[in-house]
Amino acid sequence: METTQSSLVATRSKEETVDLFARYVSSGKVGFFKSAGIDFVPGKREETYLFDLAGEKRVIDCHCNGGVFNLGHRNPDVINVLIQSLQELDIGNHHLISEQRATLASELARLTPGDLSYTVFGVGGGEAIDLAIKVARGYTGRDKVISARGGYHGHTGLALAAGDEKYRAPFGSMAPGFLQVPFNDINVLERVVDDDTAAILFETIPATYGIVLPDQDFFLKARELCDRRGALMIMDEVQTGLGRTGRLWGIEHYNVVPDIMVIGKGLSGGIYPITATCFKEKLEVVFHKDPFIHISTFGGAEVGCPVALKVLGISSNPAFLSHVQEMGAVFSSGFKGLQEKHPEILVGLRQLGLMMGIEMTHDYCGPLFTKAAYENGLLSVYAYNDPRVAQLLPPLIIDRPLAEEILERVDMALTGVSKILGQ
Ligand SMILES: Cc1ncc(COP(=O)(O)O)c(C=O)c1O
């Protein structure tokens, strides 16, 4: 997009923007990026690239805001749908029956695993997780919710209570009934899931915890355990959904149908925020007595529903999913070479499709890598709950030359980290 006089981007200098942001939005974030040595303010954005507000600096977006930009920045097909949508629709009234929400929900019912047939829409992922927990508690009449230590489900009320301790610590008492256990440990889960358990809640691949791949049978065993105990299984597919892993849903790799599945981030197409809590038909009973018991004014805004529909159309295309798998293979073979070259810091690649985590040897490696990657033209952010790991989440639309270029830049960044460490 050309910067014109009427543009909304680059109307201020970078310095002025940083100053205003520090004074009116977050002095902490400005301080953080300064101390991290990352001098970047996104301005223009296009396909796989983010451009600095000032000058020519350009980075390949390998963070993608956890999947928001799966289809790249400002995907023209998605934008066109929103433009068309704006000609006829607005946010709508969530109290009323809606053609757009009905259409989108029926498509989700068709595309989600098994018999997940109902959807309640939200705006953010945390809100959608909150609702998943409410549905589980409402349906089972039980309180206990078990999730993973180091997991992340958002910063809203119940999602916060289910997430890692460090997000909750400063904010006083939380909703009771939450218990965290080590991820991927079926023995511990066997001990804690009981007749008071409403639900277990897991990210299919915990992202903030460092792209941890579960054992192939973990979710299957967890499913059996839930069935035995009458607890529900909630899967957080906010990051793993919509093709990131090479299948439409990450959980498909594990042959399990959850009772409730939460979708966020990428459903927006990077353009219009919308999230979905999808659940089995039997759970809809929770809303029978009072269908207005859960309300989200902007949830499933009608103008955004066609955008999400378009995202689903693109992401569920078998050719698109094959492409993700092919690009994943480029990275898996590329990392074998990198491992031979950088054995002193690179442990390996945690990977399912284009859901990738670069595992390194020490906690200080992630932050150093993030800076070195930035200096080499890549936005790759380390995993907050395991800083040995840098997340590598490129847009799913990358082609082979760009995948190879990313590998070269990762190589240069690893060399940069080694140099700093004097290795
Ligand atoms: C796995 C997972 N679940 C839930 C959320 C919360 O989503 P939101 O930030 O839209 O509330 C996130 C956000 O990063 C996430 O990564």
The ligand as an ORCA input file, in Angstrom:
! r2SCAN-3c Opt
* xyz 0 1
  C      -3.360    -20.772     23.017
  C      -4.026    -19.473     23.315
  N      -5.258    -19.471     23.864
  C      -5.899    -18.329     24.134
  C      -5.316    -17.097     23.860
  C      -6.042    -15.840     24.210
  O      -6.441    -15.166     23.063
  P      -6.744    -13.599     23.120
  O      -5.437    -12.883     23.268
  O      -7.416    -13.336     21.814
  O      -7.649    -13.366     24.293
  C      -4.050    -17.063     23.282
  C      -3.406    -15.773     22.977
  O      -2.230    -15.659     22.708
  C      -3.377    -18.273     23.002
  O      -2.158    -18.292     22.464
*
